[in-house]
Amino acid sequence: MSFRLFTSESVTEGHPDKIADQISDAVVDAILADDAGGRAACETLVTTDLAVVAGEVSRTSHLDVPGLVHRTLVRAGYDSPRSGIDLGAWKVSSTLHGQSPEIAAAVNAGQVGGQAKPLGAGDQGMMFGFACDDTPEFMPAPISVAHALVKRLSEARKQGEIPWLRPDGKSQVTFAYDGNWKPLRITAVVLSAQHDECDTHGNELMQQRIAEELRATVIDPVLPPEFVSGHPSEITYHINPSGSFTRGGPHEDTGLTGRKIIVDTYGGMGRHGGGAFSGKDPTKVDRSGAYAARWAAKNLVAARVASRCEVQLAYAIGVAEPVQIWVDSFGTARHGLDDARLSEVVSQVFDFRPEAIIRDLGLGGPVFERTASYGHFGRRPRKAVAHGREVQLFGWERIDRVDDILSALKL
């Protein structure tokens, strides 16, 4: 049987780039908690004992940026010198300032020449949403398992199951697919986990013990049996392949907002428009448009009109209606449908204007900080409390338009 290989990676919330993403989204949530129409385009850099937070926001008063940075570090596990960070030594430089009035005028809803002007897209650009039937979450199998590994790694640290773990870590998973992109089996797993200092001469945590415990506690419980059974000896494992990994996090590696955009999306399976999500309010269609495109793609695959699907949107700044809506089913469309017909139906069933996306997906509140780790897609939609109010998390993961799609297609 012919096959092809595909690899995806993920990182823990303690990874430097994810620290930066979480800080940027903490700023967005703090602004939206006070004003559902607030604006934010926030970038963060973290390095040794320093966080730099910059960008354009609708308000800076009563915005405790140092407090948001401190809270993010603590939540990620950098809460003591043992973690490799001395919070008392950290400095925060904030250069947040107001949004360009020209951009605000172009984007904001209002009256123009006596006519109602809808909320426009916050920028031009194209964005993609992807879904496939690899997993129950309609996500590609490699990124799904990669996320599961680092989530389990973080859980083992937080619950004290592996007391010598520190917050930084990465995973990588390779799958074999058949010629029709059906996942067959896992062929390789890479896991790198930051850990306490150990005596490499044998008195404490030897690298062999680290590998054995990570394999037993993190890797084996996570790998889906259907992709392992019958082939365990054919999987290559690399556990902390660089050897000792005691120094990590932002103290050792600089982190930047938006540097893990493939981890945030589909692990490379499915295209990316190039715009990061974190740090952006929902008028920025880099974010909200990508969420809406995923929502549409997931519902198409859930409706079983295609087994793989990518929805592409494109916008002009200040204009509400997208300039493009297109579906690519990669030749997997069923019932004699083609991509042109699927694109037409998606345009009928989904409203891709920014104001409608914000309304339909519940994006007008503090819902973004929890998206900043372990992927924005494939998550469970649920109610939660944020900033003292109930919000809808991951609303774009709802499967709620299947009947509308089938009705529009007369199926």
JORARA-V365478 format. One line per field, one symbol per residue. ss: DSSP state (H for helix, E for strand, C for the rest). phi: phi as a letter, one per 30 degrees, with the letter a starting at -180 (. if undefined). burial: b if it has 24 or more other C-alpha atoms within 12 Angstrom, else e. Layout:
ss->???
phi->???
burial->???
This chain:
ss->CCEEEEEEEEECCCCHHHHHHHHHHHHHHHHHHHCCCCCEEEEEEEECCEEEEEEEECCCCCCCHHHHHHHHHHHHCCCCHHHCCCHHHCEEEEEEEECCHHHHHHHCCEEECCEEECCCECCCEEEEEEEECCCCCCCCHHHHHHHHHHHHHHHHHHCCCCCCEEEEEEEEEEEEEECCCCEEEEEEEEEEEEECCCCCCCCCCCHHHHHHHHHHHHHHHHCCHHHCCCCHHHCEEEECCCCCCCCCHHHCCCEECCCCHHHHCCCCCCCCCCCCCCCECCCCHHHHHHHHHHHHHHHHHHCCCCCEEEEEEEECECCCCCCEEEEECCCCCCCCCCHHHHHHHHHHHCCCCHHHHHHHHCCCCCCCHHHCCCCCCCCCCEEEEECCEEEEECHHHCCCCHHHHHHHCCC
phi->.dbbcbbbbbbddddeddeddddedddedddddcbdcdcabccbbbaehabccbkcbdabdicddeddddddddddjccaeedjbcedcdcbccbdbddedddedddddlcbhicdcdecddadkbbbbbaacebddhcddddddddddddddddddddidbdcdcddlbbabccccddcicdcadcabbbcbdbdebdddjdbcddddeddddddccdedcddedcbeibedccccbchddjebccaiddcbdcbdicbddedcbijcjdbdjddcdicdddddecdddddddeddddddddicacbabcccbbcdicddddabbccchicdciidbdddddddedddcccdeddddddcicdadccedddbijdbicddadacbhibdbcchddcdcbbddddddddhc
burial->eeeebbbbbbbbbbbbbbbbbbbbbbbbbbbbbbebbbbbbbbbbbbbbbbbbbbbbbbbeebebbebbbebbbbbbbeeeebbbebeebebebebeebeeebbebbbbeeeeeeeeebbbbbbbbbbbbbbbbbebbbbbbbbbbbbbbbbbbbbbbeeebebbbbbbbbbbbbbbeeebbbbbbbbbbbbbbbbbeeeeeeebebebbbebbbebbbbebbbeebbeeeeeebebbbbeebbbbbbbbbbbbbbbbbbbbbbbbbbbbbbbebbbbbbbbbbbbbbbbbbbbbbbbbbbbbbbbbbbbbbbbbbbbbbbbebbbbbbeebbeeebebebbbebbbebbbbbbbbbbbbbbbbbbbbbbbbbbbbbbbebeeeeeeeeebbbbbbbbbbbbeebbeebee
